[in-house]
Amino acid sequence: MTAPAVGTGTERAARRRHEDDGRAGLAGLTVTLVVLAVTLAVSATAGLAIGSVRVPPGQVWGIVTHALGAGWTEPDWSRARETIVLDVRAPRVLLGAVAGAGLAVVGTALQALIRNPLAEPYLLGVSSGASLGAVSVIVFGVTLFGPASLSVAAFAGALGALVLVYATARTGGRITSARLVLSGVAVAAMLTAVLDLLLLATDRGNEARAVLAWTLGGLGGVTWDTVRLPGAALLLGVAVLMVQARNLNLLLAGEEAATTMGLDVARFRARMFVVLSLVTGILVAACGPIGFVGLMVPHIVRIAVGGDHRRVLPTAALGGAVFLVWADIAARVVAAPMEIPVGVLTALCGGPFFLWLMRRTARRSTDRGAV
């Protein structure tokens, strides 16, 4: 009679510890998300205030709240400053936040789907495919889908590039980090060569220069119309990935384990590839290919909140938004009055990070082999 009581007490204690750990983890996640949300608000304020014309933060909030119909003070700013904040900087800052969040969650999902820590839209050639699709529409003047033609072509290019890289890297039913990276580099190089050929072949010099600047990634010249479709794509992508967070967690244990748990891995990957290509294509169509956000942010986030995608995805979205907003601020002020393409700055940050991550991954593989 005593043993069952002891066993029951042990089970209850274990259950209580598990519940306490869950509550502690949820509390920690809540604090992290709140801190990131506040940081994003501060970053957005800085993005609206900093530029060739400096606007005091208090005035920034006054302009924004007044535009929303919630202003509590009489306007003490000029019409020119209001136009700068609302029509020039606000769409740019919002698109930066949306693009950063979208690229971060896409990178997070790709790393789980392919089970490779080096996976990222830019490195895997997805951004190059989207760029080629978008540039083809611009150069050839395709308007089959009306205003959405650019985004549709970018989506098709992103999906085609991702499928090509995955099919090339998969040999004997398996994918290695080296094959995946090499396939991504090769596909990206080929697509970039075709893109350059299109630019050289076009007779419109001014348009070619504008497209070439766009391929470096940037948030200049953004309007409110530019933000709508990327914003919708981000909401759709995050919603779908959050619903599928459990399946992404299953893949962390390997394909065989996920299949044992009832997941159709091939079909799940195919659906996710379509969703991720759609988000990436729309973002690239709006702001050009901006690399390494989807590589750096997920790894930094996992250090803070662990590997559960129910925690990683929302945290990565906020972290990516904060990162790209500040990258765009730096792009505007580092070499003022000249503006550096934000894609150049993210590459300068992401290149060393990629090399460090590749060395760490290789070192871990060597250690496991030695054991």
C-alpha positions as CSV (number, residue, x, y, z in Angstrom):
1,M,0.0,0.0,0.0
2,T,2.9,2.3,0.7
3,A,4.7,2.0,-2.7
4,P,1.8,3.3,-4.8
5,A,1.5,6.3,-2.5
6,V,5.2,7.1,-2.9
7,G,4.9,6.7,-6.7
8,T,1.9,8.9,-6.8
9,G,3.6,11.5,-4.8
10,T,6.7,11.4,-7.0
11,E,4.5,11.8,-10.1
12,R,2.7,14.7,-8.6
13,A,6.0,16.4,-7.7
14,A,7.3,15.9,-11.2
15,R,4.1,17.2,-12.7
16,R,4.3,20.3,-10.4
17,R,7.9,20.9,-11.4
18,H,6.9,20.6,-15.1
19,E,4.0,23.1,-14.6
20,D,6.3,25.5,-12.7
21,D,8.9,25.3,-15.5
22,G,6.2,26.0,-18.1
23,R,5.0,29.0,-16.1
24,A,8.5,30.3,-15.6
25,G,9.3,29.8,-19.4
26,L,6.0,31.6,-20.3
27,A,6.9,34.4,-18.0
28,G,10.4,34.7,-19.4
29,L,9.0,34.7,-22.9
30,T,6.5,37.4,-22.1
31,V,9.2,39.6,-20.6
32,T,11.4,39.1,-23.7
33,L,8.5,39.9,-26.1
34,V,7.6,43.0,-24.0
35,V,11.2,44.2,-24.0
36,L,11.5,43.7,-27.8
37,A,8.2,45.5,-28.4
38,V,9.3,48.5,-26.4
39,T,12.7,48.4,-28.2
40,L,10.9,48.3,-31.5
41,A,8.8,51.4,-30.5
42,V,12.0,53.2,-29.5
43,S,13.7,52.1,-32.7
44,A,10.8,53.3,-34.9
45,T,10.8,56.6,-33.1
46,A,14.5,57.0,-33.9
47,G,13.9,56.0,-37.5
48,L,11.3,58.8,-37.8
49,A,13.4,61.4,-36.0
50,I,16.9,60.8,-37.5
51,G,17.8,62.0,-41.0
52,S,18.9,65.0,-43.0
53,V,16.2,67.0,-41.1
54,R,16.3,66.0,-37.4
55,V,12.9,66.0,-35.7
56,P,12.7,65.8,-31.9
57,P,11.2,62.6,-30.6
58,G,8.5,64.5,-28.7
59,Q,7.5,66.1,-32.0
60,V,7.5,62.8,-33.8
61,W,5.0,61.3,-31.3
62,G,2.9,64.5,-31.6
63,I,2.8,64.3,-35.4
64,V,1.9,60.5,-35.3
65,T,-0.8,60.8,-32.6
66,H,-2.2,63.9,-34.3
67,A,-2.4,62.0,-37.6
68,L,-4.2,59.2,-35.8
69,G,-6.7,61.6,-34.3
70,A,-5.5,61.1,-30.8
71,G,-3.4,64.2,-30.4
72,W,-3.7,66.0,-27.1
73,T,-1.7,69.2,-28.0
74,E,-1.9,71.8,-30.6
75,P,0.5,71.2,-33.5
76,D,3.7,73.1,-33.0
77,W,5.5,71.8,-36.0
78,S,5.8,72.9,-39.6
79,R,3.9,71.3,-42.5
80,A,7.2,70.3,-44.0
81,R,8.2,68.3,-40.9
82,E,4.8,66.6,-40.8
83,T,5.3,65.5,-44.5
84,I,8.8,64.2,-43.8
85,V,7.6,62.1,-40.8
86,L,4.4,60.8,-42.2
87,D,4.9,60.5,-46.0
88,V,8.7,59.9,-46.3
89,R,10.0,58.2,-43.1
90,A,7.0,56.4,-41.7
91,P,6.4,54.1,-44.7
92,R,10.2,53.4,-44.8
93,V,10.4,52.5,-41.1
94,L,7.3,50.4,-41.3
95,L,8.6,48.5,-44.4
96,G,11.9,48.0,-42.6
97,A,10.2,46.5,-39.6
98,V,8.0,44.3,-41.8
99,A,10.9,43.1,-44.0
100,G,13.1,42.4,-41.0
101,A,10.4,40.4,-39.3
102,G,9.5,38.5,-42.4
103,L,13.1,37.6,-43.3
104,A,13.7,36.5,-39.7
105,V,10.8,34.1,-39.6
106,V,11.5,32.7,-43.0
107,G,15.1,32.0,-42.0
108,T,13.8,30.3,-38.8
109,A,11.5,28.1,-40.7
110,L,14.0,27.2,-43.4
111,Q,16.6,26.1,-40.8
112,A,14.0,23.8,-39.3
113,L,12.6,22.5,-42.6
114,I,16.0,21.6,-44.0
115,R,17.6,20.9,-40.6
116,N,20.5,23.1,-41.4
117,P,21.7,26.0,-39.3
118,L,23.2,27.7,-42.3
119,A,19.8,27.9,-44.2
120,E,18.7,31.5,-45.1
121,P,16.8,32.9,-48.1
122,Y,19.8,34.9,-49.3
123,L,22.4,32.1,-49.0
124,L,20.1,29.5,-50.5
125,G,19.5,31.5,-53.7
126,V,15.8,32.2,-52.8
127,S,16.4,36.0,-52.8
128,S,18.3,35.7,-56.1
129,G,15.4,33.8,-57.7
130,A,12.9,36.4,-56.5
131,S,15.1,39.2,-57.8
132,L,15.4,37.6,-61.2
133,G,11.6,37.2,-61.4
134,A,11.0,40.8,-60.4
135,V,13.7,42.2,-62.7
136,S,12.3,40.2,-65.6
137,V,8.9,41.8,-65.2
138,I,10.6,45.3,-65.1
139,V,12.8,44.8,-68.1
140,F,10.2,43.1,-70.3
141,G,7.3,45.2,-69.1
142,V,5.1,42.2,-68.2
143,T,1.7,43.3,-66.8
144,L,-0.2,40.1,-66.9
145,F,-1.3,40.3,-63.3
146,G,-1.6,44.1,-63.2
147,P,0.0,45.8,-60.2
148,A,0.7,42.4,-58.6
149,S,2.9,41.3,-61.6
150,L,6.1,42.2,-59.8
151,S,5.2,40.2,-56.6
152,V,3.9,37.2,-58.6
153,A,7.1,37.0,-60.6
154,A,9.2,37.3,-57.5
155,F,7.2,34.6,-55.8
156,A,7.6,32.3,-58.8
157,G,11.4,33.0,-58.9
158,A,11.8,32.4,-55.2
159,L,9.9,29.1,-55.3
160,G,11.8,27.8,-58.4
161,A,15.2,28.7,-56.8
162,L,14.3,27.0,-53.5
163,V,13.1,23.8,-55.2
164,L,16.2,23.7,-57.5
165,V,18.6,24.2,-54.5
166,Y,16.8,21.5,-52.5
167,A,16.7,19.0,-55.4
168,T,20.4,19.6,-56.2
169,A,21.6,19.2,-52.6
170,R,19.5,16.1,-51.9
171,T,21.5,13.0,-52.8
172,G,20.5,9.5,-51.7
173,G,17.6,10.9,-49.7
174,R,20.0,13.0,-47.5
175,I,21.2,16.6,-47.4
176,T,24.5,17.7,-45.9
177,S,25.3,21.3,-44.8
178,A,28.2,21.4,-47.4
179,R,26.0,20.3,-50.3
180,L,23.2,22.7,-49.4
181,V,25.5,25.7,-49.1
182,L,27.4,24.9,-52.3
183,S,24.1,24.3,-54.2
184,G,22.7,27.6,-52.9
185,V,25.9,29.5,-53.9
186,A,25.9,27.9,-57.3
187,V,22.2,28.6,-58.0
188,A,22.5,32.1,-56.7
189,A,25.6,32.7,-59.0
190,M,23.7,31.4,-62.0
191,L,20.6,33.5,-61.3
192,T,22.7,36.6,-60.6
193,A,24.5,36.1,-63.9
194,V,21.2,35.9,-65.8
195,L,20.0,39.0,-64.0
196,D,23.2,40.9,-64.9
197,L,22.7,39.8,-68.6
198,L,19.2,41.2,-68.6
199,L,20.4,44.5,-67.2
200,L,23.2,44.7,-69.9
201,A,20.8,43.8,-72.7
202,T,18.2,46.5,-71.8
203,D,18.4,49.7,-73.8
204,R,16.9,51.8,-70.9
205,G,20.1,53.0,-69.1
206,N,18.3,55.0,-66.3
207,E,16.1,52.0,-65.6
208,A,19.0,49.6,-65.6
209,R,20.8,51.8,-63.0
210,A,17.7,52.0,-60.8
211,V,17.3,48.2,-61.0
212,L,21.0,47.7,-60.2
213,A,20.6,49.9,-57.1
214,W,17.5,47.9,-56.1
215,T,19.4,44.6,-56.3
216,L,21.6,45.8,-53.5
217,G,18.6,46.0,-51.2
218,G,17.2,49.2,-49.9
219,L,14.2,51.0,-48.4
220,G,14.4,54.3,-50.2
221,G,11.5,55.8,-52.2
222,V,8.9,53.7,-50.3
223,T,5.3,54.9,-50.2
224,W,2.3,53.7,-48.2
225,D,1.1,51.6,-51.2
226,T,4.4,49.7,-51.1
227,V,3.9,48.6,-47.5
228,R,0.4,47.1,-47.8
229,L,1.2,43.8,-49.6
230,P,4.4,43.0,-47.6
231,G,2.4,43.7,-44.4
232,A,-0.3,41.2,-45.4
233,A,2.3,38.6,-46.5
234,L,4.0,38.9,-43.1
235,L,0.8,38.4,-41.2
236,L,-0.1,35.4,-43.3
237,G,3.3,33.9,-43.0
238,V,3.6,34.3,-39.2
239,A,0.0,33.0,-38.7
240,V,0.7,29.9,-40.9
241,L,4.1,29.2,-39.2
242,M,2.7,29.6,-35.7
243,V,0.0,27.1,-36.5
244,Q,2.7,24.7,-37.8
245,A,5.1,25.4,-35.0
246,R,4.6,21.9,-33.5
247,N,5.4,20.2,-36.8
248,L,8.6,22.4,-37.1
249,N,9.5,21.2,-33.7
250,L,9.0,17.6,-34.8
251,L,11.5,18.0,-37.6
252,L,14.2,19.0,-35.1
253,A,14.3,15.4,-34.1
254,G,14.8,14.2,-37.6
255,E,12.7,13.0,-40.5
256,E,12.3,9.5,-39.2
257,A,11.2,10.6,-35.8
258,A,8.8,13.1,-37.3
259,T,7.3,10.5,-39.6
260,T,6.8,8.2,-36.6
261,M,4.9,11.0,-34.9
262,G,2.5,11.1,-37.8
263,L,3.9,13.9,-39.9
264,D,4.0,13.6,-43.7
265,V,7.4,15.3,-44.1
266,A,7.4,15.5,-47.9
267,R,4.0,17.1,-48.1
268,F,4.6,19.4,-45.1
269,R,7.9,20.6,-46.6
270,A,6.2,21.3,-50.0
271,R,3.4,23.4,-48.4
272,M,5.9,25.3,-46.3
273,F,8.2,26.0,-49.3
274,V,5.2,27.6,-51.1
275,V,4.4,29.8,-48.0
276,L,8.1,30.8,-47.5
277,S,8.6,31.5,-51.1
278,L,5.5,33.7,-51.2
279,V,6.6,35.8,-48.2
280,T,10.2,36.1,-49.5
281,G,9.1,37.0,-53.1
282,I,6.8,39.7,-51.9
283,L,9.4,41.2,-49.6
284,V,12.1,41.1,-52.2
285,A,9.7,42.8,-54.7
286,A,9.2,45.6,-52.2
287,C,12.8,46.3,-51.0
288,G,15.2,44.1,-53.0
289,P,17.3,41.2,-51.7
290,I,18.5,42.0,-48.1
291,G,20.7,39.2,-46.9
292,F,21.7,37.5,-43.7
293,V,18.8,38.8,-41.5
294,G,17.3,35.3,-41.7
295,L,20.6,33.8,-40.7
296,M,21.7,36.0,-37.7
297,V,18.4,36.7,-35.9
298,P,17.1,33.1,-35.4
299,H,20.4,32.0,-33.9
300,I,20.6,35.0,-31.5
301,V,16.9,34.4,-30.6
302,R,17.4,30.7,-29.8
303,I,20.1,31.7,-27.2
304,A,17.5,33.8,-25.4
305,V,14.3,31.6,-25.6
306,G,15.4,28.1,-26.6
307,G,14.5,26.0,-29.6
308,D,10.7,25.7,-29.3
309,H,9.3,27.4,-32.4
310,R,6.2,28.6,-30.5
311,R,8.7,30.9,-28.7
312,V,11.3,31.4,-31.4
313,L,8.9,32.6,-34.2
314,P,7.3,35.6,-32.4
315,T,10.6,36.6,-30.8
316,A,12.5,36.3,-34.2
317,A,9.8,38.5,-35.8
318,L,10.3,41.3,-33.3
319,G,14.1,40.9,-33.2
320,G,14.3,41.0,-37.0
321,A,12.1,44.1,-37.1
322,V,14.4,45.9,-34.6
323,F,17.5,44.8,-36.4
324,L,16.5,46.0,-39.9
325,V,15.1,49.4,-38.6
326,W,18.5,50.2,-37.1
327,A,20.3,48.9,-40.1
328,D,18.3,51.3,-42.2
329,I,19.0,54.2,-39.8
330,A,22.8,53.4,-40.1
331,A,22.5,53.3,-43.9
332,R,21.1,56.8,-43.8
333,V,23.6,58.4,-41.4
334,V,26.9,56.5,-41.7
335,A,27.9,58.2,-45.0
336,A,25.5,61.1,-45.1
337,P,24.5,62.8,-47.3
338,M,25.1,59.7,-49.4
339,E,22.9,56.7,-48.5
340,I,24.3,53.2,-48.3
341,P,22.1,50.4,-49.5
342,V,20.9,48.6,-46.4
343,G,21.7,45.2,-48.0
344,V,25.4,46.2,-48.0
345,L,25.3,46.8,-44.3
346,T,23.5,43.6,-43.5
347,A,26.1,41.7,-45.6
348,L,28.9,43.4,-43.7
349,C,27.4,42.1,-40.5
350,G,26.2,38.8,-41.8
351,G,29.4,37.7,-43.6
352,P,31.6,37.4,-40.5
353,F,28.6,35.8,-38.6
354,F,28.2,33.2,-41.4
355,L,31.9,32.3,-41.3
356,W,31.8,32.0,-37.5
357,L,28.7,29.8,-37.6
358,M,30.2,27.6,-40.3
359,R,33.3,27.1,-38.3
360,R,31.3,26.3,-35.2
361,T,29.1,23.8,-37.1
362,A,32.1,22.1,-38.6
363,R,33.8,21.9,-35.1
364,R,30.7,20.3,-33.6
365,S,30.5,17.8,-36.4
366,T,34.1,16.9,-35.8
367,D,33.6,16.5,-32.1
368,R,30.6,14.2,-32.6
369,G,32.7,12.1,-35.0
370,A,35.5,11.9,-32.5
371,V,33.1,10.7,-29.8
